[in-house]
């Protein structure tokens, strides 16, 4: 091999990657200018009539941060930490949005604000708190809702985004945020990916711990790189432990998965068909996944995959939000806009009688829809696809 040619090629690849990252940084710098950082979770005690408060439990592999109003930073902790936080959503809240304060601690009449936050001493105390909160829910609704965030996400961003999803979806469950050590910087993609890898055992232990509580059902929502973490956690678990972890899982939602499509196929093959299909949210105009694809040598990412039908045939129910107008410039957080219509999506799936992919055979009408679902239950431009049919097309 000609060493000089090899070095030249390597140099060109490095420059291409650096140039791609630079372009993405420049494209998103305006959106990132007001991102929260140190002290963003300063507590507000000001009253706000009509505001809704959501109490969120936290499990994290992040490093604790003693600076006031911060709690956790983007570095990796030496052990798993636990916390709880109450987040207030303003009465003027617009679905899909996180109304960040322009100054701290924020105005609860128009901003998301932190009402309280504290560390939980240990794993046992965390389980006790979960069971106490489950007992406050009516029987039949004692559920846990887990959120795993993605790449380039700071702790307050993960917390407030989850509060927005909980608020807009009106899901009656105990919300648990699993937050891993993302630095919240575009240029730290590789650091974040390695942090996700480090967090696999902690996530496995957390899902197992939650399955051993008094919860009746568990729903897991992962976003972006959080999907890689979730799928690889399942892959590395021994079969008996995987069965224990999944015994109470009712639904797994993979939003904008930042996973190589070939790797995803391999993961599905190894894991086998789930009791109910994964719900995969995709958008072909996702700019963040376009960057990830460039970094990954041009391999398509699941969250922006061009073939919905193939994903459906792999055993997923695909929610295609390409036509949905994005509230963020990267088009990477459209999943959060679906929270408001999640009851409608569940109604669509429920009316179809979908409990497994096999159930879809023979239920399609001539127009490729199920029953009278077209445009009747979905108010946004969203397509739902499950092999071998399109369940519903909403909006328009």
C-alpha positions as CSV (number, residue, x, y, z in Angstrom):
1,X,0.0,0.0,0.0
2,X,1.2,3.5,-0.8
3,X,1.5,5.1,2.6
4,X,1.4,8.6,1.2
5,X,-1.9,7.8,-0.6
6,X,-3.3,6.3,2.6
7,X,-2.4,9.3,4.7
8,X,-3.9,11.7,2.1
9,X,-7.1,9.7,2.0
10,X,-7.3,9.7,5.8
11,X,-6.6,13.4,5.9
12,X,-9.4,14.1,3.4
13,X,-11.8,12.0,5.4
14,X,-10.9,13.9,8.6
15,X,-11.4,17.2,6.8
16,X,-14.7,16.1,5.5
17,X,-15.9,15.1,8.9
18,X,-14.7,18.3,10.5
19,X,-16.3,20.3,7.7
20,X,-19.6,18.4,8.1
21,X,-19.6,19.0,11.9
22,X,-18.7,22.7,11.4
23,X,-21.6,23.2,9.0
24,X,-24.0,21.6,11.4
25,X,-22.7,23.7,14.3
26,X,-23.1,26.8,12.3
27,X,-26.6,25.8,11.2
28,X,-27.7,25.1,14.8
29,X,-25.8,27.8,16.7
30,X,-28.8,30.2,16.7
31,X,-31.0,27.5,18.2
32,X,-28.4,26.6,20.8
33,X,-27.7,30.1,21.9
34,X,-30.3,30.1,24.6
35,X,-29.7,26.5,25.8
36,X,-29.7,26.0,29.6
37,X,-26.5,25.3,31.5
38,X,-25.3,25.8,35.0
39,X,-28.0,26.8,37.5
40,X,-30.9,26.3,35.0
41,X,-32.9,24.4,37.6
42,X,-33.0,27.2,40.1
43,X,-36.2,26.8,42.1
44,X,-39.2,29.1,41.7
45,X,-41.8,29.5,44.4
46,X,-43.9,32.2,42.7
47,X,-47.6,31.2,42.3
48,X,-49.1,30.6,38.9
49,X,-52.8,29.8,38.6
50,X,-53.5,27.1,36.0
51,X,-49.9,25.8,35.9
52,X,-49.5,22.0,36.0
53,X,-46.8,20.4,38.1
54,X,-45.2,17.0,37.2
55,X,-43.1,15.0,39.7
56,X,-40.3,13.2,37.8
57,X,-38.1,10.5,39.2
58,X,-34.5,10.5,37.9
59,X,-31.9,7.7,37.4
60,X,-28.6,8.8,36.0
61,X,-25.0,7.9,35.2
62,X,-24.1,11.6,35.1
63,X,-21.7,13.2,37.6
64,X,-23.3,15.1,40.4
65,X,-22.7,18.9,40.3
66,X,-22.7,20.9,43.5
67,X,-23.3,24.2,41.8
68,X,-26.7,25.7,42.8
69,X,-29.6,24.7,40.5
70,X,-27.5,22.3,38.5
71,X,-27.5,18.8,40.2
72,X,-25.9,16.9,37.3
73,X,-23.4,17.8,34.5
74,X,-22.3,16.1,31.3
75,X,-19.4,14.1,32.8
76,X,-19.7,10.4,33.7
77,X,-20.3,9.7,37.4
78,X,-18.5,6.9,39.2
79,X,-21.8,5.4,40.3
80,X,-25.5,5.5,39.5
81,X,-27.3,8.4,41.2
82,X,-31.0,9.0,41.9
83,X,-33.1,12.2,42.3
84,X,-36.5,13.6,42.0
85,X,-37.7,16.9,40.6
86,X,-41.0,18.8,40.3
87,X,-41.4,20.8,37.1
88,X,-44.2,23.3,36.5
89,X,-45.7,23.8,33.0
90,X,-47.2,27.2,32.4
91,X,-50.9,27.8,31.7
92,X,-49.9,29.4,28.4
93,X,-48.0,26.3,27.3
94,X,-48.2,25.4,23.6
95,X,-48.1,21.6,22.9
96,X,-44.8,20.3,21.7
97,X,-42.9,23.3,23.1
98,X,-40.6,23.8,26.1
99,X,-41.0,27.4,27.1
100,X,-37.6,28.1,28.5
101,X,-37.1,31.0,30.9
102,X,-35.2,34.0,29.5
103,X,-34.0,34.7,33.0
104,X,-33.8,32.5,36.1
105,X,-35.7,31.2,38.0
106,X,-38.3,32.0,35.4
107,X,-41.9,33.1,35.4
108,X,-44.2,30.2,36.1
109,X,-47.0,32.0,34.3
110,X,-45.2,31.7,31.0
111,X,-42.2,29.5,31.5
112,X,-41.3,26.0,32.6
113,X,-39.8,26.2,36.1
114,X,-38.5,23.9,38.7
115,X,-40.6,23.8,41.8
116,X,-38.3,21.4,43.8
117,X,-35.5,19.1,43.3
118,X,-33.4,16.8,45.5
119,X,-31.2,13.8,45.5
120,X,-32.6,10.4,46.5
121,X,-30.2,8.6,48.8
122,X,-29.9,5.2,47.2
123,X,-31.5,2.5,45.1
124,X,-33.7,1.2,47.9
125,X,-35.1,4.6,48.7
126,X,-35.8,5.1,45.0
127,X,-37.9,1.9,44.8
128,X,-39.8,2.9,47.9
129,X,-40.6,6.3,46.4
130,X,-41.8,4.6,43.1
131,X,-44.1,2.2,45.0
132,X,-45.4,5.0,47.1
133,X,-46.4,6.9,44.0
134,X,-47.8,3.9,42.3
135,X,-50.1,3.3,45.3
136,X,-51.6,6.7,44.7
137,X,-52.8,5.7,41.3
138,X,-56.0,3.8,40.7
139,X,-55.7,0.0,40.3
140,X,-55.4,-0.8,36.6
141,X,-53.4,2.5,36.0
142,X,-50.3,1.8,38.2
143,X,-47.9,2.3,35.3
144,X,-44.4,3.6,34.9
145,X,-43.3,5.8,32.0
146,X,-39.6,5.7,31.2
147,X,-37.8,8.3,29.0
148,X,-34.3,7.8,27.6
149,X,-33.0,11.0,25.9
150,X,-30.6,11.2,23.0
151,X,-27.3,12.7,22.0
152,X,-26.4,16.4,22.6
153,X,-28.7,16.7,25.6
154,X,-28.0,18.5,28.8
155,X,-29.6,17.4,32.1
156,X,-32.2,20.3,32.3
157,X,-33.1,19.7,28.7
158,X,-33.8,16.1,29.3
159,X,-35.8,16.9,32.4
160,X,-37.9,19.7,30.9
161,X,-38.5,17.8,27.6
162,X,-39.8,14.8,29.6
163,X,-42.0,17.1,31.6
164,X,-43.4,18.5,28.3
165,X,-44.1,14.9,27.0
166,X,-45.8,13.9,30.3
167,X,-47.9,17.0,30.3
168,X,-49.0,16.9,26.7
169,X,-49.7,13.2,26.6
170,X,-51.7,13.3,29.8
171,X,-50.4,9.8,30.5
172,X,-51.4,8.6,34.0
173,X,-48.2,7.0,35.2
174,X,-45.1,7.5,37.3
175,X,-42.5,9.2,35.1
176,X,-38.9,8.0,35.3
177,X,-36.1,9.8,33.5
178,X,-33.1,7.7,32.7
179,X,-30.4,10.3,31.8
180,X,-26.9,9.3,30.7
181,X,-23.7,11.4,30.5
182,X,-24.2,13.5,27.4
183,X,-22.2,16.7,27.3
184,X,-24.7,18.6,25.3
185,X,-22.2,19.6,22.6
186,X,-22.5,18.9,18.9
187,X,-18.8,18.2,18.6
188,X,-18.9,15.5,21.3
189,X,-20.8,12.9,19.3
190,X,-18.1,10.2,20.0
191,X,-18.0,11.1,23.7
192,X,-21.7,10.8,23.9
193,X,-21.7,7.4,22.1
194,X,-19.1,6.1,24.5
195,X,-21.2,7.4,27.4
196,X,-24.2,5.6,26.1
197,X,-22.1,2.4,26.0
198,X,-21.0,3.0,29.6
199,X,-24.6,3.3,30.7
200,X,-25.8,-0.1,29.4
201,X,-25.5,-1.9,32.6
202,X,-27.1,0.9,34.6
203,X,-30.1,0.9,32.2
204,X,-30.4,-2.9,32.5
205,X,-30.3,-2.7,36.3
206,X,-32.9,0.1,36.2
207,X,-35.4,-1.7,34.0
208,X,-35.0,-4.8,36.1
209,X,-35.5,-2.7,39.3
210,X,-38.6,-1.1,37.9
211,X,-40.0,-4.5,36.8
212,X,-39.7,-5.6,40.5
213,X,-41.8,-2.7,41.8
214,X,-45.6,-2.8,42.1
215,X,-46.0,-1.4,38.6
216,X,-48.6,-3.1,36.4
217,X,-47.1,-1.9,33.1
218,X,-44.0,-0.1,31.9
219,X,-43.8,2.1,28.8
220,X,-40.3,3.0,27.5
221,X,-39.7,6.0,25.1
222,X,-36.2,6.4,23.8
223,X,-35.0,9.2,21.5
224,X,-32.1,9.4,19.1
225,X,-28.9,7.8,20.5
226,X,-31.0,6.7,23.5
227,X,-32.4,4.0,21.1
228,X,-28.9,2.6,20.5
229,X,-28.4,2.5,24.3
230,X,-31.8,0.7,24.8
231,X,-31.3,-1.9,22.0
232,X,-27.7,-2.6,23.0
233,X,-28.7,-3.0,26.6
234,X,-31.2,-5.7,25.5
235,X,-28.6,-7.3,23.3
236,X,-26.0,-7.6,26.1
237,X,-28.4,-9.0,28.7
238,X,-28.5,-12.7,29.2
239,X,-31.8,-14.3,28.0
240,X,-33.1,-15.0,31.5
241,X,-32.4,-11.5,32.6
242,X,-34.0,-10.1,29.4
243,X,-37.2,-12.0,30.2
244,X,-37.2,-10.6,33.7
245,X,-36.7,-7.1,32.4
246,X,-39.4,-7.3,29.8
247,X,-42.1,-9.0,31.8
248,X,-44.0,-5.8,32.6
249,X,-43.1,-3.8,29.5
250,X,-46.3,-3.0,27.6
251,X,-44.8,-0.7,24.9
252,X,-41.5,0.4,23.5
253,X,-41.4,3.6,21.4
254,X,-38.2,4.2,19.4
255,X,-38.3,7.9,18.4
256,X,-35.9,9.1,15.6
257,X,-33.5,6.2,16.3
258,X,-29.8,7.0,15.7
259,X,-29.0,3.4,14.8
260,X,-27.3,2.1,11.6
261,X,-30.1,0.3,9.7
262,X,-27.9,-2.8,9.2
263,X,-27.2,-2.9,12.9
264,X,-30.9,-2.5,13.7
265,X,-31.7,-5.5,11.5
266,X,-29.1,-7.5,13.3
267,X,-30.4,-6.5,16.7
268,X,-34.0,-7.4,15.8
269,X,-32.8,-10.8,14.5
270,X,-31.0,-11.5,17.7
271,X,-33.8,-10.3,20.0
272,X,-36.5,-12.0,18.1
273,X,-40.1,-10.7,17.7
274,X,-41.3,-8.7,20.8
275,X,-44.8,-9.5,22.3
276,X,-46.1,-6.3,20.7
277,X,-44.3,-4.5,17.8
278,X,-41.9,-1.6,18.5
279,X,-43.4,1.7,17.6
280,X,-40.8,3.5,15.5
281,X,-41.1,7.2,14.8
282,X,-39.3,8.3,11.6
283,X,-38.8,11.5,9.7
284,X,-37.0,11.5,6.4
285,X,-36.1,15.2,6.8
286,X,-34.3,14.8,10.1
287,X,-31.2,17.0,9.8
288,X,-29.4,15.6,12.9
289,X,-29.7,12.1,11.6
290,X,-28.3,13.4,8.3
291,X,-25.2,14.4,10.1
292,X,-25.0,11.1,11.9
293,X,-25.3,9.3,8.6
294,X,-22.3,11.4,7.3
295,X,-20.2,10.5,10.3
296,X,-21.2,6.8,9.9
297,X,-19.9,6.4,6.4
298,X,-23.2,7.1,4.6
299,X,-25.2,4.3,6.2
300,X,-28.9,5.2,6.7
301,X,-30.2,5.8,10.3
302,X,-33.4,4.0,11.3
303,X,-35.0,7.3,12.3
304,X,-34.7,8.7,8.8
305,X,-34.9,5.5,6.8
306,X,-36.3,5.8,3.3
307,X,-38.4,2.6,3.4
308,X,-41.2,2.6,5.9
309,X,-42.6,-0.6,4.5
310,X,-39.4,-2.5,5.1
311,X,-39.3,-1.4,8.7
312,X,-42.9,-2.5,9.1
313,X,-42.0,-5.9,7.6
314,X,-39.2,-6.2,10.2
315,X,-41.8,-6.2,12.9
316,X,-42.3,-2.5,13.7
317,X,-45.3,-0.2,13.6
318,X,-43.9,2.9,11.8
319,X,-45.2,6.4,12.6
320,X,-43.9,8.6,9.7
321,X,-43.9,12.3,10.7
322,X,-42.0,13.6,7.6
323,X,-44.9,15.8,6.6
324,X,-45.2,17.3,10.1
325,X,-43.9,20.9,10.4
326,X,-41.1,20.8,12.9
327,X,-40.9,23.1,15.9
328,X,-37.0,22.8,15.9
329,X,-34.5,23.6,13.2
330,X,-32.9,20.2,13.2
331,X,-36.3,18.4,12.7
332,X,-35.0,15.9,15.3
333,X,-37.6,16.5,18.0
334,X,-40.9,15.9,16.1
335,X,-41.6,13.0,18.4
336,X,-42.3,15.5,21.2
337,X,-45.1,17.0,19.1
338,X,-46.8,13.7,19.0
339,X,-47.3,13.6,22.7
340,X,-50.5,15.7,22.4
341,X,-52.0,13.1,20.0
342,X,-50.7,10.0,21.6
343,X,-54.2,9.1,22.8
344,X,-55.3,9.3,19.2
345,X,-52.5,7.1,18.1
346,X,-53.3,4.6,20.7
347,X,-57.0,4.7,19.7
348,X,-56.0,4.0,16.1
349,X,-53.9,1.0,17.1
350,X,-56.6,-0.2,19.5
351,X,-59.4,0.1,17.0
352,X,-57.2,-2.0,14.6
353,X,-57.0,-4.7,17.2
354,X,-53.2,-4.6,16.8
355,X,-51.5,-6.9,19.4
356,X,-49.0,-8.3,17.1
357,X,-47.8,-7.8,13.5
358,X,-49.5,-11.1,12.6
359,X,-52.9,-9.6,13.6
360,X,-52.7,-7.2,10.7
361,X,-53.1,-9.8,8.0
362,X,-56.6,-9.7,6.4
363,X,-57.9,-6.6,8.2
364,X,-57.2,-4.1,5.4
365,X,-59.8,-2.4,3.4
366,X,-59.4,-2.0,-0.4
367,X,-58.0,1.5,0.2
368,X,-55.2,0.2,2.4
369,X,-56.6,1.5,5.6
370,X,-58.1,-0.2,8.6
371,X,-61.8,0.4,9.4
372,X,-62.8,4.0,9.2
373,X,-59.5,5.4,10.6
374,X,-58.3,7.6,7.7
375,X,-58.3,11.2,9.0
376,X,-60.8,10.4,11.7
377,X,-58.5,9.8,14.7
378,X,-55.3,11.7,13.7
379,X,-55.3,15.4,13.6
380,X,-51.7,15.8,12.4
381,X,-50.1,14.9,9.1
382,X,-48.9,11.5,10.3
383,X,-48.8,8.1,8.6
384,X,-49.0,4.8,10.6
385,X,-47.7,1.8,8.8
386,X,-47.8,-1.9,9.9
387,X,-47.1,-4.8,7.7
388,X,-48.9,-5.3,5.3
389,X,-51.0,-2.1,5.4
390,X,-51.2,1.5,6.2
391,X,-53.3,1.9,9.4
392,X,-54.1,5.6,9.1
393,X,-53.1,8.8,7.5
394,X,-54.0,11.9,9.5
395,X,-54.1,15.6,9.0
396,X,-53.9,17.4,5.7
